[in-house]
Amino acid sequence: MHGLVNRSLQAFLRQSYGAALWQAAADAAGIGPDGFEPMLTYPDPLTLALAQAAADRLDKPRDALLEDMGGWLAAQEPLRRLLRFGGVDYPEFLKSLEDLPGRARLAVPDLALPDLRLTARDGRLAVHVAGPAPLVEVFAPLFAGLFRAMADDYGALAMIDLHRSRGGRRISVQILASGWSPGRRFDLAQPAGRG
């Protein structure tokens, strides 16, 4: 797993649950005191072990922890800005998801992401997450949390559920109202004072 993924998990655990939880989970997973280097690659089982160790200490399912991480990631302004370029509204954002792995590789060429395929049926959307099992097990719940957070960001009311499916996992998305609330402000120009 790419170090950026692991470093993000490290930052999420520290910021959301504190240094003591991070250290206990890292110790249980056999991770050194310095954590992860963002540009290195680590064995996939290490990422899953860290997420499971943290989930065990929080007494919650690993998927729930990774969904929370997805919501946390969507709230990080640089990533939020990149995600918002995916569309002017939530349905357009979802339609752009199949391009996400390719766009991510433009920024970080060695970042491995699972394949995403969007299907629509009877007013419901499904995002099929496929690829090597460790990638799917980390990214499917993370994406579910990210999609939930982005629905709020766009002001859409949506029901999002994560399912197991043959060959991967499936995130079902039912948009109940695209303009449920005003959503968070977003401008194409970089906010003043940032750069």
N, C-alpha and C positions, 0 to 999 in steps of 0.2 A: 504494500500500500504506500502511496506517495506520502512523503513527509508532511506536505501541506495538509493532508487529511488528518494525519495523526496530530500535528501541531494544533490544528483547529479543535480537535477533540480535547486536547490538553487545555487549551485556552477556555473552551466552553466549560469544562469541569471546574477549573480554577475560579472562573468568574461567577459561575452559577451556584457552586456548592462549596467553594473555599479550598484553600491550599491543603488542608488536612485530608479532605476527601480525595483530592487528586493524588496526594502522596500515598494514601492507603491503597487506592486502586492501582497506581503505578507499581508499588511494591509487590502487590499480589500478582501482577502480570509480568513481573521481572524486568521492569523498565528502570533505567538508571535515574539518579536524582535530577539530571539536567533535562530529561524528557527527550523530545524529538528535534532534529534538525529539519527545517522545512524543505530543503532541496535534496534530501536523501530518500532512498526507498527502503522500506522495512517489510519483513515477512507479513503477509496478510493475517495469519493467525494471531500475531501480536496485537493488531488493531481490534480484532474480535475479542481477544482475552481482556484487553483494557476496558472495552465497552461493557463486557459481561461483569468484570470485577466492580466497576462503578455502579452498574445496575443492581448487583447483589447488595452492595452497601447501602443503596438507596431504597431497597426493597421494591423495585419496579421492574417490569419486563425490559429486556435490552432494546426491543423495538421502540418502546415508549421513550426511553432515554435518547435514542438516536432521532426520533421524531422531534423531541425537544431541542436537540442540537440543530436540526434543520430550521426550526423557527428562530433559534438564536442566530444562525448564520444569515438568514434573510434580514435580520435587524441590523447587521453590520453594514454601515453606509456604503462602503466601496462595492460590496457584493450586491447590495440592494440596488444600487444605481445600474450595475451591469445587467441585473435581472429585469429591471424596468425597461430597458431598451428592447426587450423581447416582444413588446406590444403595447398598444395604447390602452387596452383594457384587459381584463382577466382572460376572456376567451382567446384573444390574440396571443397573450402570453403563453397559454397552454399550447396553442398551435405551433409555437416556435420551439417547443421543448426538444423535438427530434434533432434540432440543430445544436443543442447545448453541448454534447460531447465534442463536436468538431470545433465549436467556438472556444471551449475550454482548452483544447489542444493548441489553438493558436497562441494562447497566452502562456501555457505551460505544456510544451510538447510531450513530455514523458508522463503526464497525468493520465492515468487510466480511469475511465468512467464506464459504467455499463451502458449498453445500447438502450435507447428509449424509442418506443413506437407508440404513437397516439392513434386510437381508434374511437369512433363515435357510433353510438347505436341508441335509438329511442330517447334522444335527448341527454344521454349520459356519455361521458368521456371516460376512457380508460387509458392509462399510461402503462404500457408493458415494459418492465425493467428486466433485461436479459443480459447474460454474460457469465463470467466465472462466478461460482457460488459466493466466494468471500466478498467480491465487489457488490453483488446483488444484496447480500445480507446486511452490508453497511449502508449502501446508498438507497435502497428502496425505502426504508423507514425515514432516512434523512430527507429524501425528496418529498415524502408525504408531509412531513413537518414543514418543509420549505413551501410546498404548494399551499398549505393551510395559511401560513403567514403571509404569503403573497396575495391570497384572496382578500385578507384583511387590508393589506397595503393598497390594493386596487379598489377596495370598497365593495367587493362582491360577497354575496352570501352563498357559501358552497358547503356541501357535505363531502368529506374526503375520507376514504377508507382504504386500508391496506390489506391485500389478500395474497395468499399463496396461489401460484398457478403453475401449470406444466411449463417447465423450462425457465422459470424465474419467479417474479412476483408482479402483481398488478395493483395499481393505485386507481381506484375508481373515484371520479369527480363528477358530482352532480351540481351544476350551477343553478341555484334557486332564484337568484336575482343578481344581475351584473352590476347594477348601480344601487345596491342596498344602502350604502352610506357614501359620503364624499371620498373616503379613502385618505391616504397620506399624500401630501403635496409632493409633486415631482416636476422638476424643470430639466430641460435638456442641458442647460448651462450649469456648470459646476457652481455650487453655492459659494458666495463671497467668503474669503478667508480660508478657503481650502485649496490645496494645490499640490 
